[in-house]
Every structure is written in structure tokens, then in C-alpha cells.
Amino acid sequence: MAEIAVLYLVAKLEDWILKETNKKRAAELTKLQTEFDRVRPFLKYADWNWMIMEDCVYEKWVTDVIDLAREVENAIDSDFCSKRDTKEFSMTSFMDLVGESINYFSEKKSTDNSHLDIGFFLERATKKLKEAEIKKSLPFISSLEESVGEGKMWHTNSFTRKCPVACMVGRDKEIRMLKEWLLNENVDTALIVAVTGIGGIGKTALSSTVFDLIKVHFDCAAWMHVSARPTMDVLRDMYTGIYRSSPDMSYKKHLDGMDEEELTKIISEYLVEKKFLLLIDDLDALDAWEYVKRALPSNCKGKVVLTTSNPQISAVLCQHVLHLEPLSTEESLVLFRRRICWQQYDLGDVLWPSSVEPLVEEILQICQGHPLMIATIGGMLSTVNVKEPKEWDKFFGILRTAVESLSQFNIIQKVLLVSYFSLQPMLKCCLLYCGIFPSNHEISCKKLIRTWVAEGFIEQQSLGMTAEEMGKLLLDDLIRKNLLEVARVGANGEVVSCRLLQLLQHFILKTLNKDYICILSNKKVFPSKVTRILVINGVINNLMPGVNTSSVRSLLLFRHNSLSTPSVLQNSFSNVKFLCVLELQNSPIDVLPDSIGDLALLRYINLRGTRIYNIPHTIKSLRELQTLDIRDTCVRALPGGIDGLKMLRHLLLAGSFGNRLVKLDGSVMFCKDLQTLAGIKLTQEIAYGLPYLPQLLKLSVGDVEGRATSLQLSKSIDMMKNLNSLTIKCAWRKEIQIQSSNPLENLEKLRISGWIKNLLGWVCGLKSLKYLYLRDCMLIDDPVSTLQCLPRLTVLSLYNAYKGSHIHSIDASGFPNLKELSLQSMAGLEVWTSIEEGSMRSLHTINIAKCPLLKLPPNGMKNLANLQKLQVKSMPAEFITKTREFLLHTKVHFSVVC
């Protein structure tokens, strides 16, 4: 971990040098930076020998370098804090959140000075780092660095913006068989199907592919990972999955406050008479099945897919078993080519010269038809010029060295090791950070990138991009290299969330961690000390003393099921004065103490879903704060002084389409870096400050009223060239007018709630729109036929948006990319005339609800060739009967919700 520790320090020194006004100190800092920078090329090799080869010669030297780098970093941060005149941190009332584990820690006495003694550290660094010059770098590491093209990660097409075609190869027969079992078999009880095979063979990939393909044919669907997870975590995932796929299900907030019996009952009652689909991933014991089974109603008719490596489970529980074998040589080659060419070549191209065919064959022989290894190696090669034979020679030499020399690791671990050590240092930091999340945790891509930025992994500006744009590229690289997998995509194919491969997470925590992460849980505590990230899983009761937390930069709480504020980490915040990331989402806390303002380095605060009702005024002291998330809390107003936080990038106050708004005293005009402003009550002062936010990408404002305010909002929108998402919620029964001439060429998502004059005329000019949600708009003109000209629209949702009686014919060229259409609460709608052949050719889902006068479906519904699901709720019996007749001989899943 020396490479990463030094990377942190060098980045911090660069920033410190820019801020230093004393020329002499700046020169000394530059010398110190040069000393550490000089040794960086050697550190990859040193880490390899220490962490993997367990070379005792290197162990002490590397450990000393790590300790020195962290000591310098701590001294810099301490000096920064002292200059900010911050007081000693003592969050006494907040410590109920993080109680008993403080007994786990012992305070380390230190002699931090208020001024950084650069000369002292420079002398020590020169002495220690010069030892690297007498050590020789092995060809292995230098070849590794060259062959994988370290730093060649900048691609024109963002992977997170558009998910590529699923890379399932050689499984057509298995996919077809699994689909037939799940769609065609009618049974009186739940049908259980097992997908079995060795670890990494592709059980989860195949099952999730089929799950995504057929879930539209069910009333609801849920995916959950069960291995070694608490019962409540599995049940929460089950409930959340069902809720996401069921428009008629009301979401229960504060699931953490429920006990197992209560949540089981809620799920079971909802699934009665429902046609449901469940994917239970990595079922390793029959006991785990029992608590899932209790949530299923008796005599249910759902379909259940489970993946397992335990043959006893499939034999006892399942009616069908699908066993996955390794890929054939031909299939392996196809997968290998696809993973290499995702961003570089067409599949028809000749990817490599004939002279390297023997090396390709040897690589595939090493992989033995194992999809995980093939995809990982292909991902590594996707960043190099595979048309150059010398690149293959270098890479194969590395792979062969790892396979032949690392006897303590199995073949999958060896490939993962080569992949990890091929990453540039910045990517290593980002990958290791993903290891903090619970097993198979669905990680929000936006949240992940924001924490990366807050931790300092990503430069604030690089190659003309923002840090968040750079973060997307880093995320792209990790997905492409098969180190992260896509968990969920949006309707337009953009990646919304991801997961760390389970095998890789275990590998990170056991092999690569080396005291970088400390995870405390009620089952285990490791490692013996923590230097960077502290994670708390669940309630900590039995803790060992002796861990120093003075270097902790990230504190995260997961899976805290207590009904009251827990007493975990009591008094520990006095030992985390360098904290940068505070992640408390869904934690049962209701008070944030004033002393939060003492954390001078804090850049990221997530209080979403907590019971917080007030933000202390001292938050204005957090001059480094970049992200504040208080969505789904009881906070209704922010204290004055927030406008002085000039580093703010993301201010998430309330859900974009919820009923809650947050008032901000003051303006936002000085927050020049602000990219997200969501859930804010639009006052005149806020409206006048909006034009001064050139970086704004997402804006959500509410309670909009008055001619002056709406006119100023229009002027602001005209100036927002980069705006990607816009939400406007009008004050109740107040009409406004948006007079904007800007076509907003980057606007992809628009939400409107309330009365806006000439709304459709404005929206029709927004040709880049992909998501459009209109609510309570009281439109007189037919919005469906009017909006059919939008070429990129993917999702259209109308809720109480139209008070007319007719939806007119949709032309043959209308809505070319629309995939989801929702029409709800249109009390006056009587007729939907027709759908012409060729229109809405991409449409796969329609939801129609609470239109009491609509008696017949539109003529031409059979023309919707790609329609997969039509769900109706609270509709007249005649409409339901006629719709069922229309769809009688189609494969469309038709469901009725009472």
C-alpha cells in the first residue's frame, strides 16, 4: 500500500504548495514532494514483494515509507486545521450514534504542532527514500506497467452513460431453457429453479440476464443476495425490489425500525395472488432459504431462481436444476474478443496479428473456459494496442510469471492480482474504496464518485474535465476491466448502480487491505489497526482495545438495525479530526451537534433517511464541504451562512418530485462550483443567484410563484448551458410562465408539477429530452400527440396532467425511442383514438391508472411490436375486458391491480 499512501501525500503536497504564500516554505514543500515523487515508480514493485511475495527484506522498508507518508499527511492536515482556528473536536451528544466502540480504541498521544516542520520531514524522507536507489526493480513490475498502458484510460464514449450489450457468450441454450421454465410452466405452488456451478462460472450473470429479460412478464420482481448476510438485510432487499417493480405498492420509510416479523408480514400480504419473480443469489445454506420462504404466502404461484454452489440445496428444494459448465474454446475466444473490443474495435475487425495466435491460445488455456478470468484478462487488454505483437509478449510474460510463481493463490486470485497491479494508482484507490461496502451491496454510481472526490482520489480539474467527469471515466475503466459489475441501469441504458465482484471483495479485504480499511461488525473485527477508512456494520457489542483512529478520513455506518440511537464509537470523534467523509444514511440519529463544525476537512456529509430535524449553525464553518445530502429527513430550513461554503458541489435537500422543500436563508451566487441544487424553495434571492452558477447540472426548485420570480427563473434557465436535469414545482394553484429561448441542448430529464402557461410549446423545443414527468399541469391540449415529435424521449409519465377528453392518433413516426409510457389520474379522458403502425416502435411498458371514463383501449395496440407489459389499475371493467381481448394472442404480460 506504499504506492497509494505516497499518492495521497503527493496530491496533498501539490495542493498545499499552490496555497502556500511563503516562498521559502513553498520551496521546501516542493523539495519534499520531489523526494516522494522520485520513489513512486519503485513502489509498485515494493508493494508486490511485500504484499504478495511476502519478502521480509522489503516489509520493513515499505512499512516505514507508509508510516512516514501518513505522518507527513497528518502533519499537513493538522497544520491546516490549526490555521482554521478549529477547536478540539468533542461531539458528545452525537456519540450515542457511535458509542461502545470507542472502548475499542485507545488514544494515541501525539505531539502535533500548529506549524508544519518541513525541514524535519525532508531530512527523514531523504534518508529513508534514498534506500530505494540501491534496490533493483524486477522486470515483472516494469513490464506490467508498460504492457497494460497505465494511464491510457481516457475514452470518448462514457460507459456509465450507455450500458453496452450484455456480454453473455456461449449460454444461449441455458438462457432459453431457464426462460421456458419460468415463463411457460404453470404450477399450483412456487416453482423453484437452481442455477449451479463453481465460483465465477457465471451463475449470477446468467440468472440476472434472464431476470432482466423476463421480469416485465410478472407483477413484481426482486433480486437479493443472501450469502452470510443478516436476515433483515435480505428482507429489505426483497421489499425494495418488489416496491421498485410495483407501481401500486406504497413505500414504507424507516425499514430499519421494523423487526423481522413485521417486514415478513408486509411482504407476504402484498404477494398474495401476485405473479412474482424472485432471484436469490448465492444461497449457501438451507437455513437462509427458510426466512425467505416465510415471506412467501402459502400456495403462492411465483417463480424463484436461486444460484448456489451447494448441490444439496438444489437437490432438496428445486424442481429444475441448470448446471453451468466451462465455456468451450470457441466460446472462450468470442468472449475474449468482445471484452477487448468494447470501446476500440468492431467485432468484425481483425483484432490481432496471426503471429500472436499461439499466445491467445495459451491465455485461453490458462483460463480453462472460466468466464470471470477471460473477461478480466480481456478487460486488461482493452486499454492496449493489441495489434502490436510486443504488447502481447509483455503481457503474457507477466501472466505466466504470476501463474507459475504464486503458489499460495488459486488461478482466479492470480488473475485478479495481475489485474489489480496493472491499475494506475488512482484506480487502485477507487477500487479499494469499493471494498468498504457490504457484500453484493448495490452502490449508487453518483454517491460513489462523490465520495471518491471527497477523499481526494481525483484531481479537481484535469484534462478540461470536472472531478465528477473524471470519476465517471474511472468508473468506466473498473467496469470494463471486470472489477466492478453493472447492478442497475436506467430506461435509457445508463448505468445507475454497480457492485464489486464478490470474489474480488473478499480478495481486497483479505489480501490487499493491509490496514487500509477497518471493518467493525458484531461478527468480526479486522484488521488490528485502521489508517484510512472506518466502517461499522450493525451494532458493535464486543470490541477489542488498541486501535488508533487518528488517521481516519472516512467513517461509514451500514446495517444499523437498532430502534434507538446506538451507542457506538463513543468519544471517538475526538480522534477523527481529519475526517473527510461522513456517511450516515438511514442511521437512527435525530441530533447533529454543534461540534460538527470543528471538522475542518469534512467534505462529504450524507444524512439521508436519518431522523435529523435541524442542521446546526456551525455547519457554516465547514469551508471544505462539497456534498451535503439531507433528503428524506425532517429538516425544513438551513441556517444562514451556507452561501459562504464556496466549495459546495452538491446540495441535496429533498427529493426532486416529493412534497417536501427546504428553505435556505441567503443566496447561492457565491457557490460557483455548485453542480446539484435539489429540493430548494425558490425565493427571489435564490432565483437571482442562479445565473451565477455556471457548473449547475441539476436544478430542482419548488413553491414557484409570482411574475418576478418566474421571470428571473426563466432568465436563469436561459443561461444554464450545461443543465442536465430540471424540476419545477409551482406553488399550489398558482400559474407561472417560463419564457426561455435556450433549447437546453444538454437537458435530458424534466419534471414539472403545477400550472405553467404554454408548457407544451416550450417542452416541444427541448429536443434532447429523454425523461419527461408532468404532474398536476391541467393541460388543455393533448400532451401525447403533441409531444410525439421529441426524438430522444425514452420515458413519458403523465399524472393528472391533462383535463381534456381525447388522446389523438399517434403518427407512424411518433415517439421513435419511447420505452415507457404512464397515464394516470386523468378524470376527463374518454377516448384514446389509435396507434398507427410503426409508431412507438421501442415501447415495452405501458401503465394506465385511474382514468374512469376511458372505456376502450386505442385501436392499433397490436402494432406495438415490442410491447412486453401493460399494467392497469383502478380502470373500468369494460376497458379491462377489451384490452385483454386485444392482447389475447400476444406475449404481452397484462396485469390488473385493484
Helices and strands as residue ranges (DSSP letters): H 2-19, H 23-47, I 48-52, H 56-83, G 93-96, G 100-104, H 118-129, G 130-134, H 139-147, H 172-184, E 191-196, H 203-214, G 215-217, E 220-225, H 231-244, G 255-257, H 260-271, E 276-281, H 286-293, E 303-308, H 311-317, E 320-323, H 329-341, G 354-356, H 357-367, H 371-381, H 389-405, H 411-421, H 425-434, E 443-444, H 445-455, E 461-462, E 465-466, H 467-480, E 484-489, E 495-500, H 502-507, I 508-512, E 517-521, E 525-526, E 533-537, E 554-558, G 572-575, E 581-583, G 594-598, E 604-606, G 617-621, E 627-629, E 637-638, G 642-644, E 650-652, E 663-664, E 676-681, H 684-689, G 690-692, E 698-704, H 707-718, E 725-730, E 735-737, E 749-753, E 755-757, H 759-763, E 771-775, H 783-787, E 795-799, E 806-807, E 820-824, E 831-832, E 845-849, G 861-863, E 869-873, H 877-886, E 893-897
